[in-house]
Each structure stands twice: as structure tokens, then as C-alpha cells.
């Protein structure tokens, strides 16, 4: 919405949320999310044609186009628990729009939704007591956290699905202010809804595919980075999303794949469901395999050993920790009674501890006093990577922050116990120089590098 406000200064954009604390942050200099370039866009448009408030009723009444961008978490109860999308907030949002609308409105699905959700939204809207009329469009977002601003400025495509050519053109004309028309694709509603799920599934599939090969590389002496480069130069494959790692994270990939699995099962496509479910299974295996490698390498025990955790966000240039591989690696190491010194340049201590509490709660069906005490006693959140590395037995790189590529390795080594282990879950460190200094480096998808 901020990008629309920036590119279309003549169009009033009203962003509303029921969370007043979050709205206050959007109206301050301390935005609730970290995204490179976003703060300058918000500052430019806020107070001109972009405003944030909790006045949902007023925003609905004053708007001609209404974007629904609500949370669609995986269901944790009832039919489809653990796989299906929970559409509770989507339904509440649609009912609120129906209740307060007058005249004609174009309602746009922004959330990632199961196929044919628009059908349910239309049924709710058609029962508006005020006699308002509606067109429903699907306009999924294909941006990536960390590069969201550039993804919005120069998108590969803008996808609009709908039944009304007039409504589609109305939305397309807004994007057309800065996006070339040939990049604005139009489909029916169901194709648009499914395209978003499919895009995320394909991207996650590539990550799990190269991670599967990384395990074979470690077993055979091949180098997964060399394999990635070799296959990535094939124009039919391409190099993107072929970087082996400790595993994918974020709010979308796992959630959307499990949603896709549930849809396939719902329509009786069991073999298709099993195919996509394996992408998540492989991702879980990769995280578990990495944790086990740390323990095995450190003489089968990390109990009371200080391990520096470098990075907690699911990727660099964001403070988003949802489904971050770091959460699960830390949980596994805490189960082994390791002492964790965690550093991330953008993630707060409050968020880190919250995520670790939830990780144990979800895996054990509740958070015991033992595990709460374990987190409180064995987790230290540090202000710098050098503080985290001080007196550590190992460094573990779990997020590909640029500062980890350029750390003062000699300074780090002087403060660590020997042998000084490095477990590179993102394959970003300079292995050769670290080994020359005296580190023992274990990377994803290759044999250990030792002095």
C-alpha cells in the first residue's frame, strides 16, 4: 500500500488495523517491520496521501477499492489441522466490509488463499444489508522479504484475477502508473489464487532439491556449491534458489505447501499431495541433520559448551523470524544442554525468547518448567557477534547477514576455545582463510575444511 501511495500521490491510501500499538508504530519513526528502503517510502507518503489508523468503518466507507490483507495461518485445530489454512480472519474481514459498505466496491484478495476462497467471500458480500454491490479480484503478492521495495518497484509480473473486465482494468490502471502493461497479467479468479500457492511451492521445492543433493555431496566428497554452479548455468534450470542451506523459513513456504497438500487431499489427489509434502519433509530433515552434525562433530556432546549462534531471522535484511531454521537448530541444541550465545542485528531478545518458548511448546504439546528454565539459563542474547563468540567452542552461522562475511576472524579466534569449530549453515564464510587461521570449518554440502 505504501508503494501505491508513493507512485500515485493523487490517490488517498488508508491502511487500517485493529492493533492500535502496531498502528502507532506505523505512524512513528520506529516502523514495526525492518525492510530496506521502506522507511523512506512511508515517510514520503505519510501525511500526504498515506495514513494509518484503527478506524476500519471509516476506511471502508470512504474507499472505492478495498484490499484484504489479513493473516491466514495454518489451522491448529479441527478438520485439516496442521495443513489447511485458517480462514477465520478472512471471513471476519469480509463480513466487516459487507456491514459498512455502501454503493459499489472492488474487494481485492491480497492474502495467500486456497483456491475458490473468492467464492466464499462473494457469498458473504452479496448478503450486505445496505444493498452495496461488489466485484472481487485476486491480486497476490510475489515480493520477497529483504528485497520487497525493489520487487514492488520492478516486479517480474503483477497478477490480477477476476470476472469483471471493468474491475480488473480499474486495478490494472493503478499498477500501470509504474509497471509496464505487458507485465500486468490477467486470469480468472481461481488461476490467480492457485498461482500464488504454486509459485511458493516451486521455490521451496528448488531449495529442498539442492539441500537433498547437499547431503549426498557430504557423503561422497562432492561440493554442493560447484554442483549448483554446474547445473545453474543450464538455461533450462537457471541459478536462482539453488543455494544450499540449513533450510528455508519464513511465513509463506511451509504454510502454503501444507495448504497445497491439504487441497490435493481434499480433491482425492493423494499422490500429488505426497509429492508436495516431501518438500516440507526434506526441509525438516535438513534442519535436523545440521543440528546432529554439530553434536557429532563436537565429540558427541555439546552439554555446557558455549555455541555462538550468528543470525536468528529466517533470512538477511529482515527481522522476521517466522519458521526460521535458527529456531529449530537452537531448540535441538538446547535439548542437548548447550549454552547458546545468540546474536542477530535486527531481531530483539524478546522475539528470540518468545520463539524458543513456542518451539518447545509446539514440539512437546506444552512448555514445561524444565524447558522454560533451560531457555532462561542457557540462552544469552548478545549485542555483537564478537560478544557471542567470546569463549565459544563453536560459531554457527544461521542467517546470511553481510556482516558475518566480513567478521574479524583473527579477533574471533583469539577469544574462542580450541579446536575452534565453524558450522556454516549458509555457505557464506571464506573457508580457505578461516582454515589458514586455524578454524575447523563445516559447511553445508561439502567435506570438513581443517588446518
HELIX and SHEET records of a PDB file:
HELIX    1   1 UNK A    2  UNK A    7  1                                   6    
HELIX    2   2 UNK A   20  UNK A   26  1                                   7    
HELIX    3   3 UNK A   38  UNK A   45  1                                   8    
HELIX    4   4 UNK A   56  UNK A   62  1                                   7    
HELIX    5   5 UNK A   88  UNK A  100  1                                  13    
HELIX    6   6 UNK A  117  UNK A  126  1                                  10    
HELIX    7   7 UNK A  148  UNK A  153  1                                   6    
HELIX    8   8 UNK A  165  UNK A  175  1                                  11    
HELIX    9   9 UNK A  181  UNK A  183  5                                   3    
HELIX   10  10 UNK A  189  UNK A  220  1                                  32    
HELIX   11  11 UNK A  224  UNK A  232  1                                   9    
HELIX   12  12 UNK A  253  UNK A  266  1                                  14    
HELIX   13  13 UNK A  270  UNK A  297  1                                  28    
HELIX   14  14 UNK A  325  UNK A  335  1                                  11    
HELIX   15  15 UNK A  349  UNK A  364  1                                  16    
HELIX   16  16 UNK A  369  UNK A  378  1                                  10    
HELIX   17  17 UNK A  385  UNK A  389  1                                   5    
HELIX   18  18 UNK A  402  UNK A  405  1                                   4    
HELIX   19  19 UNK A  409  UNK A  415  1                                   7    
HELIX   20  20 UNK A  431  UNK A  437  1                                   7    
SHEET    1   A 2 UNK A  13  UNK A  16  0                                        
SHEET    2   A 2 UNK A  50  UNK A  53  1                                        
SHEET    1   B 5 UNK A  65  UNK A  68  0                                        
SHEET    2   B 5 UNK A 104  UNK A 109  1                                        
SHEET    3   B 5 UNK A 133  UNK A 138  1                                        
SHEET    4   B 5 UNK A 158  UNK A 162 -1                                        
SHEET    5   B 5 UNK A 184  UNK A 187  1                                        
SHEET    1   C 6 UNK A 379  UNK A 381  0                                        
SHEET    2   C 6 UNK A 339  UNK A 343  1                                        
SHEET    3   C 6 UNK A 306  UNK A 310  1                                        
SHEET    4   C 6 UNK A 394  UNK A 397  1                                        
SHEET    5   C 6 UNK A 421  UNK A 424  1                                        
SHEET    6   C 6 UNK A 440  UNK A 443  1                                        
END                                                                             
